[in-house]
Each structure stands twice: as C-alpha cells, then as structure tokens.
C-alpha cells in the first residue's frame, strides 16, 4: 500500500528521515494511514527519537517541503504530544514508514 503517494515520493520522504540522525522512527497517521485520504490530504507524520525538538522539526519540515510534493506535511514529535486522543489514534492506525536499524 502506498497511502496515496507514489513509491518515489515515499522513498524521498524516507531519505530525509534517514539523513536525520535524531529520527529513529517515522509513523504515518491520519487519513493516509486509515486509507480514507483524498488527493489533497496532508501527510501526517509522528516522529520518534531522543534528541527531537521544535527547531529540528522545523528543519525537517522545510526539507520535506523542498520535495515539492503536491501535499502539505504535518509533523509531530510523538513523545511531546499532549492530547491522549492523538496518541491513541497514532497507536491504533499509525503505519511506520521509516525505522532506523
């Protein structure tokens, strides 16, 4: 399943996370993970890693935006999510799209 993204788009996204040493895992969630996305749906990604902070998240956001995909990105740091409902949603429907080995 490609979650409404082309394989080369997924590879490009994974490449950015692979180059980001602080990212241990990236989890796709939201409509793309559930399979009820629309062509313009954003790409929701929760990031896991011990040294993640807002500045690092912003750097990754800009790198992802530079891919010029027709979708916007919504990035969150999993360990800093304050809404239990969002954590439950990610745990329930989230799909790992990158994991550091």
Secondary structure, 3 states (H helix, E strand, C coil): CCCCCCHHHHHHHHHHHHHCCCCCEEEEECHHHHCCCCCCCCEEEEEECCCCCHHHHHHHHHHHHCCCCCCCEEEEEHHHCCCHHHHHHHHHHCEEEEECC
